[in-house]
Amino acid sequence: MGPKHKPEQITDLSRLRAFMNPLRMRLYRLLYAAGSATASQLAEHVGETPSLVSYHLRKLAEHGFVTQASGEGADGRERWWQVASEEGWGFRDSDFVDTPEGAAAVGAVTRGIFDTRVAQYRTYLDQKSAWGKAWSDASFSSEWLLDLTPAELAEMGGELEALARRWRERGKAAKAADDAGDREHVSVHLYGFPFRP
């Protein structure tokens, strides 16, 4: 069994606040998917100026979320960026909600992440027919209503994370072997939270 990979847990409020800006959230997601990119390339995707994008990338770098990509940009005129860790990052609400500022940051970041995911799924739904039968048949959206304890929900989350990690490693291995085939970026959103009917 290989080493256990875990997303970095953010416990510093100033680092969490770095993601209160929706553009920074989008830039981070784009870099994560692309592997590496320049501010100019990212600016085209988000419809902003390269100088504004560069500013936000530097702010993300100050907080340790992105870093300069090594070995990119042979002419040295453009700076290439990548995420600092492929494992990503996470946070526990309980580390922040004991102050009004922390609670506000958690709310803003969590809603921002959710809004970004909803927008991404809506874009897929709007373009579904363009993806063709194989992709539209393979895509899924499911909801299960379960009766669990907090410990069971946490255990299930760990199992789902391990499953997703296994599939991510499989895709990375295929890419490294130059086996692109009809491989595309795939976004999987799973939520687990308590509710009362």
Secondary structure, 3 states (H helix, E strand, C coil): CCCCCCCEECCCHHHHHHHHCHHHHHHHHHHHHHCCEEHHHHHHHHCCCHHHHHHHHHHHHHCCCEEECCCCCCCCCCCEEEECCCCCEECCHHHCCCCHHHHHHHHHHHHHHHHHHHHHHHHHHHHHHHHCHHHHHHCCCCCCCCCCCHHHHHHHHHHHHHHHHHHHHHHHHHHHCCCCCCCCCCCCCCCCCCCCC
